[in-house]
Amino acid sequence: MQEKATSVRTRSPNAPLSTEKNELGNFPQEKNLPPHSSEQPVFHGAENKPLHLSENITEKQKSRLTISETILLTVFALVSVAVKQMLRLDLNLPGHSYVVYIFFLVFGPCYVNKKGAAAYMGIVAGIFAVIAGSRKGVLDILRFCMPGLFLELTRYLPTLGHPLVNRVVEGVVAALIMHVVKSGINLITGKPLEVVLIKFYPGLLTYPLIGFTCGVCAYFMYGAVREYKGR
């Protein structure tokens, strides 16, 4: 058990008590204190550590992902990949199956608000995609991971004013990065360039629209969650 710092004051037995008031109108207890025994603070255990060290440790701990936040981001990634695997509709709309993933990729790190949240969610989603039987194999990790890494870099850029604008920009950037990486993977795996370009050019329009929509939805969802928690 640690003890707090205590201040010890000793008085010489022969020191006479003063009967004269000081400048403040008080009667001091001693007139002449010994030079080396007036006050000597005693420290025990870890009480003599500088305060700024403990403050720095606290700030570092606050910037790390907690267990509950890690579990929450993992659930977001798992749901995103599961919905992507099931949402394969013949809509002729490039990028429609990534709507849920892009939404959670913007909403999750915004809700957690910790460094590394977007990158962690992207890596976990990529691993889940490979486990779920992705057609591109290990390369699909890049398709999910790269948007998260780019969103992580946006944390070091100056904000664009209103939070809605920031969420929209994050959604559009994540969607475009996913589109470019997906097209590059298709080329690497042997698809002809003509086939890749058939979906690439329309995707330059549809993916940003999907990212814009996901960013707006993430902004309003975050506001609704904050209002609910504030009740």
N, C-alpha and C positions, 0 to 999 in steps of 0.2 A: 504494500500500500504506500503510495507516494505521499509525502508531506509537502505542504505549501511553504513558500519562502517566509521566513520569520525574521523580524528585525529585533536584535537584542541590544538593550541599552543597559550599561552598567554604571554604577556610581561609586565613587570612592567613599569609604565610610567616614573619612575625616573631612569631606568636602562640606563646607558650611552652606546652609540654605540662605538664599538671598531674600531680603525683605524689601528690596527696591523694585519698583515696577519698571518694565522695559518700555520700549517705544509704543507698543500696542496697549499698554496699561495692564499687562498681565504679570503675575508673580512667577518667575522661572523657578523650577525646582532646584536647580544647581547653579552655582555661580561660576565655577571653573571645572569643566569636565576634563578628564584625562584625554590627551590628544589621540590615543590609539584605542580607546575603549568607549567612544561616544556612541557610534552606531556601526554595527557590523552585520549586514544581512547574511543569513545562512541559507544555502540552497541544498536541497536533497533530491536525489534521483534525476529525473528528466526535466525538473523545473527550471534549470538554467539554460535550456535550449533557446536560441533566438526565436522570437515570435514569427519573423518573416519566413522561416523555414517551414513551419507548420502551415502557414497560409499558402505557400507555394504548393505543398503537397495536397492541400484541400482543393486548390484550383485544378491541379492535374487530375485528381479523382473525379471532379465534376465534369471534366471534358471526356472521360471515358464512357463507353457504353456499359450500362448496367446489365444484369442478367435478364431482368424483365424486358428491357429495351431490345436486347439481342433476340429473345424469344419472339417478341412482337414483329421485328423485321424478318425473322425466319418464317413466321406464319404468312406475312405478306408475300414473301418470295414464293413460298409453296403454293399459295392460292393463285398467284399470277401464272405460274407455270402450269398448274392443273387446268385453269380456265383456257390458257392458250392451247393446250393439247386438245381440249374438247371443242373450242370455238374455231372450227375449220369450215366455215360456210362458203358457199360458192357465190360470193358477192361481187367478184371482180373489183374489189377494193383493196389494193395493196396495203398491208399493215393493220387490217381490221382485227386480226387475232392477237395483236399486242396491245390492245386498248387497256386491258386490266393491268398489265405489267407496267406500262408507262404511267398509268394513274398512280399505282402504289409506289413506283420509283420516285415520283414527285412528292406524294403525300407522306410516305414513310419517313424519309430524312427530314422533311419539314416538321413533322410532328415530334420526332425524337430530338432534332436540333443538336446533333453531336457530330463531331468530325469522324469520318470513316463510316457513317451510316449508309450513304449511297453506295460506296464501294463494297461494303460488306453485303448489302442486299443484292447487288449485281453478281457477285461471286457465288453466293448461295443459290441464286436463281439459275445460274449457268450449270452448277453441279446438279441441281434437281432436274434440269432439262436433259442432261446426259443420262442420268439414272432412269428417267421416264422413257427413254428410248428415242432420243432425238435422231432424226435422219442424217444429220451432219456429224454426229459423233462428238468427239472432244472439241472440235472447232466451234460448236454451238456455245461453249463457255464464253468465247469472245463476243458472240452476238448479244448476250445478256450482260456481260461484264463491262464492256467498253462504255455503254451509256452511263452506267453507274460511276465509272472512273471519271468521265468527263463532267458529270454533275458534281462530283467531289471537288474538282478543280474550280468550279464556279463559286465555291465558298470563299475563295481567296480573291475574288474579283469584287469591285465596288458594287453595291446594290443599285438598282435602277429606280429607286423611289418607292412607288406603291408595291406592297407585297403581291398583288395580283399580277403586276407586270413581271415580277421575278418568277412566279410560278409558271406563267405562260412561256417565258423564255426557257425555263428549265424543261418544260414539256416538249417544246419545239426542238431544242438541242438534242434531248434524249432520243426523240423519234428520228431525227435526221441521222444521228450517229448509228442508230440501229439499222436504218435503211442502207447506209453506205457499207457498214460491216457485213450485213447480210448479202449484199450484192457481191462484195469481194470474196466472201466464202463460196458463193455459187460459182464464181470464176475459177477459184482454186480447185474446187472439186470436179471441174471438167465440163461445166455447162458452157455451151457456145455463147460467144459475146452477143450475137444477135438475140438469143433467147433472154439473156440477162437484161439487155437494154429495153426489151418489150415491157418489162415491169419497172425498170429503173426510172424512166422518164415520168410515167404517171405517179410513181411513188414520191417524186420530188414535190408533188402537190398534195397527195393524200396523207403522207406521213406528217408534214407540218400541221395539217388540219387536225389530225388525230392528236398530235402533241398539244396543240392549242386548246382543244376541247378537254384533254386530260388535265392540263394546267389550271384551267378555269374550275373544273370540278374539284380538283385537289384544294384549291384556295377556299371554296365555299364549304367543303367538307371539314377542313381544318377550323374554319370559323364556327361551324356548327358544333364541333367537338369541344372547342374552348368554351362556348357558351353553355353547353351541357355540363361541363365539369365545373364551371363557375357558379352553378346553382347551389 
